[in-house]
Amino acid sequence: MPSAKDFRRLALALDGAVESAHMGHPDFRAHGRIFATIQHDAAWGALMLTPDQQQRLLGDNPDGFKPAAGAWGASGSTLVRFASIDEETMGEALTLAWQNAAAKAAAKKRRTGGKDRTVKKRKKR
């Protein structure tokens, strides 16, 4: 039965993954994007999956996964209950989320031609 500690260890083992924080709880980022978080209730995490990936995991383990609330859940954001899955399933789900972050970053790079499109504020004169 994996824990938040195992979730953290597996997330950080993915290439380029770093831990940060978002809205008062730990998150894991790669390729400039959040791919997973540990929720305020440390028995749960969240994964940024596609709707198809979410449905597959829900079908395989309905006690371990559930859609996040509202539009987030409808777009694939998925909650995972650590005590209800095994470490192999946790690693697979984290890898999917990490791959999604990589794909979105690559798509953004293609759209912008590799250029940083961040708007910079001008200094007042």
N, CA and C of each residue as an Amber inpcrd file, in Angstrom:
protein
   375
   0.8550000  -1.1830000   0.0000000   0.0000000   0.0000000   0.0000000
   0.8970000   1.2410000   0.0000000   0.9980000   1.9340000  -1.1310000
   1.8440000   3.1200000  -1.2040000   1.2570000   4.3000000  -0.4340000
   2.1180000   5.2680000  -0.1530000   1.7470000   6.4530000   0.6170000
   2.1300000   7.7120000  -0.1680000   1.8580000   8.8650000   0.4320000
   2.2690000  10.1330000  -0.1720000   3.7880000  10.1630000  -0.3460000
   4.5120000   9.5590000   0.5760000   5.9770000   9.4930000   0.4810000
   6.3860000   8.7230000  -0.7830000   5.7160000   7.6100000  -1.0600000
   6.0050000   6.8260000  -2.2570000   5.6300000   7.5980000  -3.5230000
   4.4980000   8.2900000  -3.4850000   4.0460000   9.1160000  -4.6120000
   5.1220000  10.1550000  -4.9320000   5.6270000  10.8240000  -3.9000000
   6.6780000  11.8360000  -4.0560000   7.9370000  11.1970000  -4.6690000
   8.3700000  10.0760000  -4.1250000   9.5770000   9.3980000  -4.5970000
   9.4430000   9.0090000  -6.0660000   8.3140000   8.4240000  -6.4350000
   8.1060000   8.0020000  -7.8180000   8.0000000   9.2010000  -8.7690000
   7.3210000  10.2440000  -8.3350000   7.1900000  11.4410000  -9.1790000
   8.5580000  12.0620000  -9.4400000   9.3670000  12.1660000  -8.3950000
  10.6730000  12.8070000  -8.5400000  11.6830000  11.9380000  -9.2780000
  11.3870000  10.6590000  -9.4470000  12.2720000   9.7650000 -10.2020000
  12.1070000   9.9460000 -11.7100000  11.0520000  10.6190000 -12.1280000
  10.8200000  10.8530000 -13.5550000  11.7600000  11.9470000 -14.0590000
  12.2460000  11.7940000 -15.2630000  13.2480000  12.6880000 -15.8300000
  12.8090000  14.1490000 -15.7910000  13.6060000  14.9850000 -15.1660000
  13.3460000  16.4200000 -15.1290000  12.2940000  16.8630000 -14.1320000
  11.7280000  15.9480000 -13.3640000  10.6650000  16.3090000 -12.4150000
  11.2520000  17.0590000 -11.2120000  10.5350000  18.0840000 -10.7870000
  10.9050000  18.8510000  -9.6010000   9.6660000  19.0380000  -8.7370000
   9.8990000  19.2020000  -7.4430000   8.7940000  19.4730000  -6.5260000
   8.7010000  20.9660000  -6.2950000   7.4850000  21.4530000  -6.2760000
   7.2000000  22.8520000  -6.0000000   5.9550000  22.8800000  -5.1160000
   5.2580000  23.9810000  -5.1110000   4.0150000  24.0750000  -4.3340000
   3.0080000  24.9000000  -5.1100000   1.7510000  24.5620000  -4.9040000
   0.6600000  25.2360000  -5.6060000  -0.5460000  25.2280000  -4.6840000
  -1.0720000  26.3790000  -4.3890000  -2.2640000  26.5150000  -3.5590000
  -2.1150000  25.7780000  -2.2170000  -0.9220000  25.8400000  -1.6500000
  -0.7000000  25.3080000  -0.3130000  -0.4380000  23.8170000  -0.2280000
  -0.2100000  23.1470000  -1.3530000   0.1290000  21.7330000  -1.2810000
   1.2060000  21.4150000  -2.3190000   1.9580000  20.3230000  -2.1010000
   3.0570000  19.9910000  -3.0100000   2.5540000  19.6520000  -4.4080000
   3.3330000  20.0870000  -5.3970000   3.0650000  19.6620000  -6.7580000
   4.3600000  19.2070000  -7.3950000   4.2150000  18.5120000  -8.5050000
   5.3550000  17.9730000  -9.2270000   5.2540000  18.4590000 -10.6550000
   6.3670000  19.0140000 -11.1420000   6.3760000  19.6510000 -12.4510000
   7.4760000  19.0580000 -13.3150000   7.2070000  19.0190000 -14.5870000
   8.2090000  18.6500000 -15.5860000   7.8500000  19.3850000 -16.8660000
   8.8630000  19.7510000 -17.5990000   8.6480000  20.4350000 -18.8770000
   7.8530000  21.7280000 -18.6610000   8.0030000  22.3400000 -17.4810000
   7.3240000  23.5950000 -17.1780000   5.8560000  23.4490000 -16.8290000
   5.3910000  22.2280000 -16.5870000   3.9670000  22.0030000 -16.3240000
   3.7710000  21.1220000 -15.0990000   2.6890000  21.3860000 -14.3690000
   2.3160000  20.5160000 -13.2560000   1.7430000  19.2260000 -13.8410000
   2.2370000  18.0830000 -13.3530000   1.6770000  16.8080000 -13.8070000
   1.0480000  16.0170000 -12.6660000   1.3450000  16.3890000 -11.4120000
   0.7710000  15.6720000 -10.2720000   0.8490000  16.5550000  -9.0290000
  -0.0280000  16.2860000  -8.0740000  -0.0080000  16.9910000  -6.7900000
  -0.3400000  16.0130000  -5.6710000   0.0720000  16.3860000  -4.4690000
  -0.4090000  15.7190000  -3.2550000  -1.4420000  16.6650000  -2.6680000
  -2.6120000  16.1510000  -2.3890000  -3.7180000  16.9820000  -1.9150000
  -3.5160000  17.4020000  -0.4550000  -4.3490000  18.3230000   0.0130000
  -4.2900000  18.7420000   1.4210000  -4.4990000  17.5390000   2.3350000
  -5.4130000  16.6540000   1.9680000  -5.5780000  15.3720000   2.6550000
  -4.5360000  14.4520000   2.0330000  -3.4460000  14.1920000   2.7480000
  -2.2950000  13.4760000   2.2020000  -2.5760000  12.0210000   1.8550000
  -3.8080000  11.5690000   1.9950000  -4.1800000  10.2310000   1.5480000
  -4.5020000  10.2240000   0.0530000  -4.5550000  11.4070000  -0.5370000
  -4.9590000  11.5600000  -1.9300000  -3.9320000  12.3650000  -2.7200000
  -3.8150000  12.0390000  -3.9930000  -3.0300000  12.8180000  -4.9400000
  -3.9020000  13.1590000  -6.1260000  -3.3460000  13.9370000  -7.0230000
  -4.0540000  14.2720000  -8.2600000  -3.0840000  14.1310000  -9.4200000
  -3.6150000  13.7130000 -10.5560000  -2.8370000  13.4840000 -11.7650000
  -3.4870000  14.2020000 -12.9360000  -2.6890000  14.7950000 -13.7950000
  -3.2000000  15.4630000 -14.9800000  -3.1700000  14.4600000 -16.1350000
  -4.2880000  13.7950000 -16.3270000  -4.4110000  12.7600000 -17.3470000
  -5.3030000  13.2400000 -18.4840000  -5.3830000  12.4640000 -19.5370000
  -6.3660000  12.7280000 -20.5790000  -7.6710000  12.0390000 -20.1460000
  -8.8070000  12.4540000 -20.7010000 -10.0570000  11.7670000 -20.3560000
 -10.0150000  10.2630000 -20.6500000  -9.3830000   9.8630000 -21.7490000
  -9.2890000   8.4320000 -22.0660000  -8.4460000   7.6840000 -21.0380000
  -7.3270000   8.2650000 -20.6390000  -6.4830000   7.6460000 -19.6170000
  -7.2500000   7.5400000 -18.2990000  -7.9620000   8.6070000 -17.9700000
  -8.7590000   8.6210000 -16.7430000  -9.7810000   7.4850000 -16.7610000
 -10.4930000   7.3200000 -17.8490000 -11.5220000   6.2840000 -17.9360000
 -10.9240000   4.8860000 -17.8090000  -9.7540000   4.6840000 -18.4020000
  -9.0970000   3.3810000 -18.2960000  -8.7180000   3.0740000 -16.8430000
  -8.1270000   4.0620000 -16.1600000  -7.7420000   3.8390000 -14.7600000
  -8.9680000   3.6540000 -13.8620000 -10.0250000   4.4220000 -14.1150000
 -11.2630000   4.2610000 -13.3430000 -11.8620000   2.8710000 -13.5620000
 -11.8170000   2.4040000 -14.7810000 -12.3570000   1.0790000 -15.0880000
 -11.5560000  -0.0360000 -14.4430000 -10.2280000   0.1230000 -14.4250000
  -9.3500000  -0.8900000 -13.8420000  -9.3580000  -0.8750000 -12.3200000
  -9.5800000   0.3000000 -11.7210000  -9.4960000   0.4170000 -10.2630000
 -10.4290000   1.5220000  -9.7520000 -11.7350000   1.2620000  -9.7060000
 -12.6870000   2.2980000  -9.3110000 -12.5550000   2.7400000  -7.8520000
 -11.9510000   1.9310000  -7.0040000 -11.7380000   2.3490000  -5.6130000
 -10.5240000   3.2540000  -5.4640000  -9.6170000   3.2050000  -6.4330000
  -8.3740000   3.9560000  -6.3330000  -8.3660000   5.2860000  -7.0540000
  -9.2440000   5.4500000  -8.0350000  -9.2420000   6.6630000  -8.8530000
 -10.6520000   7.2290000  -8.9560000 -10.7290000   8.5560000  -9.0430000
 -12.0070000   9.2150000  -9.3220000 -11.7170000  10.5450000 -10.0000000
 -12.6380000  11.0050000 -10.8390000 -12.4350000  12.3020000 -11.4910000
 -12.4330000  13.4230000 -10.4520000 -11.6110000  14.4360000 -10.6950000
 -11.6720000  15.6440000  -9.8700000 -13.0270000  16.3100000 -10.1280000
 -13.3960000  17.2260000  -9.2790000 -14.6990000  17.8940000  -9.3950000
 -14.7570000  18.7960000 -10.6290000 -15.9510000  18.9150000 -11.1700000
 -16.2540000  19.8880000 -12.2120000 -15.5050000  19.7100000 -13.5130000
 -15.1930000  20.8470000 -14.1330000 -14.5500000  20.8580000 -15.4470000
 -13.1590000  20.2340000 -15.4040000 -12.4730000  20.3720000 -14.2650000
 -11.1510000  19.7460000 -14.1410000 -11.2700000  18.2400000 -14.3640000
 -12.2050000  17.6240000 -13.6910000 -12.3970000  16.1780000 -13.8330000
 -12.8340000  15.7890000 -15.2300000 -13.6980000  16.5880000 -15.8280000
 -14.1690000  16.3000000 -17.1780000 -13.0360000  16.3680000 -18.2000000
 -12.0030000  17.1670000 -17.8960000 -10.8840000  17.2850000 -18.8330000
  -9.7520000  16.3010000 -18.5220000  -9.9420000  15.4240000 -17.4970000
  -8.9700000  14.3750000 -17.2280000  -8.2770000  14.4440000 -15.8860000
  -8.4110000  15.5470000 -15.1720000  -7.7870000  15.6330000 -13.8520000
  -8.3880000  14.5520000 -12.9570000  -7.5180000  13.7440000 -12.3680000
  -7.9500000  12.5320000 -11.6840000  -7.3650000  12.4590000 -10.2870000
  -8.2140000  12.1760000  -9.3110000  -7.7590000  11.9760000  -7.9400000
  -7.4100000  10.5150000  -7.7390000  -6.3620000  10.2840000  -6.9600000
  -5.9080000   8.9290000  -6.6780000  -5.8120000   8.7510000  -5.1640000
  -6.4250000   7.6890000  -4.6830000  -6.3780000   7.3480000  -3.2490000
  -5.2400000   6.3530000  -3.0600000  -4.1670000   6.8040000  -2.4130000
  -2.9470000   6.0160000  -2.3120000  -3.1780000   4.6250000  -1.7300000
  -3.9880000   4.5230000  -0.6960000  -4.1910000   3.2410000   0.0010000
  -4.9340000   2.2110000  -0.8460000  -5.5210000   2.6380000  -1.9590000
  -6.3460000   1.7350000  -2.7670000  -5.6650000   1.2330000  -4.0340000
  -4.4030000   1.5790000  -4.2160000  -3.6820000   1.1100000  -5.3980000
  -2.3480000   0.5140000  -4.9660000  -1.7050000  -0.1860000  -5.8910000
  -0.3690000  -0.6930000  -5.5910000   0.6730000   0.2450000  -6.2150000
   1.9290000   0.0230000  -5.8620000   2.9850000   0.9220000  -6.3150000
   3.1690000   0.8790000  -7.8290000   2.9640000  -0.2720000  -8.4320000
   3.0920000  -0.3840000  -9.8900000   2.0360000   0.4820000 -10.5860000
   0.8080000   0.4460000 -10.1020000  -0.2610000   1.2610000 -10.6780000
   0.0310000   2.7370000 -10.4670000   0.5500000   3.0850000  -9.2840000
   0.9050000   4.4680000  -9.0060000   1.9800000   4.9380000  -9.9820000
   2.9950000   4.1290000 -10.1940000   4.0610000   4.5010000 -11.1150000
   3.5650000   4.6610000 -12.5370000   2.6710000   3.7570000 -12.9640000
   2.1040000   3.8500000 -14.3040000   1.3030000   5.1410000 -14.4700000
   0.4730000   5.4680000 -13.4820000  -0.3510000   6.6700000 -13.5610000
   0.5120000   7.9370000 -13.5660000   1.5360000   7.9680000 -12.7270000
   2.4440000   9.1190000 -12.7090000   3.1760000   9.2620000 -14.0370000
   3.5920000   8.1480000 -14.6140000   4.2940000   8.1930000 -15.9010000
   3.3850000   8.7420000 -16.9950000   2.1260000   8.3290000 -17.0050000
   1.1820000   8.8730000 -17.9860000   1.0560000  10.3850000 -17.8370000
   0.9000000  10.8510000 -16.5990000   0.7610000  12.2880000 -16.3520000
   2.0230000  13.0420000 -16.7810000   3.1950000  12.4760000 -16.4860000
   4.4650000  13.0830000 -16.8730000   4.5710000  13.1540000 -18.4000000
   4.1850000  12.0840000 -19.0900000   4.2150000  12.0680000 -20.5560000
   3.2730000  13.1180000 -21.1370000   2.1250000  13.3130000 -20.4970000
   1.1780000  14.3340000 -20.9540000   1.7900000  15.7240000 -20.8430000
   2.5140000  15.9800000 -19.7450000   3.1710000  17.2790000 -19.5680000
   4.2070000  17.4890000 -20.6730000   4.9510000  16.4480000 -20.9890000
   5.9590000  16.5430000 -22.0530000   5.2960000  16.8370000 -23.3970000
   4.2050000  16.1500000 -23.6860000   3.5020000  16.3360000 -24.9590000
   2.9430000  17.7510000 -25.0740000   2.3610000  18.2690000 -23.9970000
   1.8080000  19.6300000 -24.0350000   2.9080000  20.6660000 -24.2080000
   4.0420000  20.4560000 -23.5380000   5.1670000  21.3890000 -23.6840000
   5.6960000  21.3720000 -25.1160000   5.7990000  20.1920000 -25.7090000
   6.2770000  20.0780000 -27.0890000   5.3050000  20.7370000 -28.0600000
   4.0130000  20.5560000 -27.8330000   3.0040000  21.1730000 -28.6980000
   3.0820000  22.6930000 -28.6090000   3.2800000  23.2090000 -27.4110000
   3.3910000  24.6650000 -27.2330000   4.6310000  25.1840000 -27.9550000
   5.7190000  24.4410000 -27.8550000   6.9540000  24.8550000 -28.5190000
   6.7620000  24.8990000 -30.0310000   6.0490000  23.9150000 -30.5780000
   5.7760000  23.9100000 -32.0260000   4.9180000  25.1120000 -32.4270000
   3.8950000  25.4140000 -31.6000000   2.9960000  26.5370000 -31.9180000
   3.7330000  27.8640000 -31.9070000   4.6680000  28.0110000 -30.9900000
   5.3580000  29.2940000 -30.8430000   6.6880000  29.3270000 -31.5680000
   7.0220000  28.2560000 -32.2720000   8.2940000  28.2110000 -32.9830000
   9.4870000  28.1960000 -32.0460000   9.2750000  27.7240000 -30.8190000
  10.3620000  27.6430000 -29.8420000  10.6500000  28.9510000 -29.1470000
   9.8650000  29.9800000 -29.4540000  10.1020000  31.2910000 -28.8550000
   9.2850000  31.4450000 -27.5860000   9.8430000  32.1390000 -26.6310000
   9.1440000  32.4440000 -25.3880000   8.1520000  33.5560000 -25.6840000
   6.8850000  33.2780000 -25.5200000   5.8350000  34.2600000 -25.8140000
   5.3540000  34.9790000 -24.5610000   6.1590000  34.9600000 -23.5190000
   5.7880000  35.6310000 -22.2780000   5.7840000  37.1360000 -22.5030000
   4.7270000  37.7810000 -22.0940000   4.6350000  39.2290000 -22.2100000
   5.4170000  39.8450000 -21.0630000   6.3270000  40.7250000 -21.4080000
   7.1460000  41.3710000 -20.3900000   6.6270000  42.7800000 -20.1600000
   6.6010000  43.1760000 -18.8950000   6.1460000  44.5110000 -18.5430000
   7.2330000  45.5190000 -18.8950000   6.7930000  46.6560000 -19.3950000
   7.7290000  47.7430000 -19.6900000   7.9730000  48.5450000 -18.4120000
   9.1640000  49.0730000 -18.3340000   9.4700000  49.9560000 -17.2120000
   8.7890000  51.2970000 -17.4500000   8.2770000  51.8410000 -16.3700000
   7.6590000  53.1800000 -16.4870000   8.7530000  54.2070000 -16.6060000
   8.4810000  55.2180000 -17.4150000   9.4690000  56.2870000 -17.6050000
   9.1050000  57.4800000 -16.8130000
